[in-house]
């Protein structure tokens, strides 16, 4: 396999991993966090239920962590080698490509921060951790709260725009009309997931 062919398939795998499984996990994770709007008990019960599922750690590593870090690290490589044209704002697609790269860099930092401050806390007895109170005390800091808001919006934009580009790369939308329709679908995904995410993080400050 030549370097060009390898790069082609890595790009395809990168695109696929961003939607499945990472996109699916993001939607579920936002739904999980939305339980915070029902109070501490409902949120902690949901978290503990997921942690006590059979093979939870293996699924967390194989289905979430490995695809996530492959997507993030290869995404940084693409960002470091790409040269998008954003000189003229007439080229909306170029700007969307540019924002996809920017949100990807933000997300890489945000995911590491989020894992370090929530998942890798009290590792030996993580199930007994009151994660709601931990999040609540964390987002009392306005800078951390702002970083969470930025991270959520970056994640929802990155996924929504990624769905649109995924549909083009994989030949699901052929022609300008189909691509415009998918653009509207992506916008709806962004709005819905952003609403859920922002409401969730606000619940920890209520």
Protein Blocks (a to p, Z undefined) as FASTA:
>chain_A
ZZklmmmmmmmmmmmmmmmmklmmmmmmmmmmmmmmnojklmmmmmmmmmmpghklmmmm
mmmmmmmmmmmmmmmmmmmmpccdfkbmklmmlmmmmmmmmmmmmmmmmmmmmmmmmmmg
okllmmlpcfklmmmmmmmpmklmmmmmmmmmmmmmmmmmmmmmmmmmnopagcjklmmm
mmmmmmmmmmmmmmmmmmmmmmmmZZ
